[in-house]
Amino acid sequence: MVWGGDIYSIIMLKPLACVLVCTLLFLPVVFVLRIIVTRKLKKMIQQLEEEIQQQEERILSATAVEE
């Protein structure tokens, strides 16, 4: 079996090589986007937690004033 002249190897290896190249090219992009989205999500969660804490404090102070 000659790899260069075998039609089966051409049909199977060329798409496999293309998939490998695309994966290697786009993998760093995916990781960078993951880092960016993770940072933004952490900031958003922190802001939401602070807002919840402020609302709880307002509710507690409002109930303390009513009593």
C-alpha positions in Angstrom: 0.0 0.0 0.0 1.5 3.3 -1.1 0.3 6.3 0.9 0.9 8.8 -1.8 -1.0 7.0 -4.5 -3.8 5.3 -2.5 -7.1 7.0 -3.1 -8.4 5.8 0.3 -5.6 7.5 2.1 -6.2 10.8 0.2 -9.9 10.7 1.0 -9.4 10.0 4.7 -6.3 11.9 5.6 -6.9 15.2 3.8 -10.2 15.9 5.8 -8.5 14.7 9.0 -5.6 17.1 8.4 -8.0 20.0 7.8 -9.9 19.2 11.0 -6.6 19.1 12.9 -5.4 22.4 11.5 -8.7 24.1 12.2 -8.6 22.8 15.7 -5.1 24.0 16.3 -5.9 27.5 14.9 -9.2 28.0 16.8 -8.3 26.5 20.1 -6.3 29.5 21.4 -9.2 31.8 20.3 -11.6 29.7 22.3 -9.4 29.8 25.4 -9.0 33.6 25.2 -12.8 34.0 24.9 -13.3 31.7 27.8 -11.0 33.8 30.0 -12.8 37.0 29.0 -16.3 35.6 29.6 -15.3 34.1 32.9 -13.9 37.4 34.2 -17.0 39.3 33.1 -19.2 36.7 34.7 -17.3 36.9 38.0 -17.6 40.7 38.0 -21.3 40.4 37.3 -21.9 37.9 40.1 -20.0 40.1 42.5 -22.1 43.1 41.6 -25.3 41.0 42.0 -24.2 39.8 45.4 -23.4 43.3 46.5 -26.8 44.5 45.3 -28.6 41.7 47.2 -26.7 42.6 50.3 -27.7 46.2 50.0 -31.4 45.3 49.5 -31.3 43.1 52.5 -29.8 45.9 54.6 -32.5 48.3 53.3 -35.2 45.8 54.2 -33.8 45.3 57.7 -33.5 49.0 58.3 -37.0 49.6 57.0 -38.5 46.9 59.3 -36.4 48.3 62.3 -37.9 51.8 61.7 -41.4 50.5 61.6 -41.1 48.7 64.9 
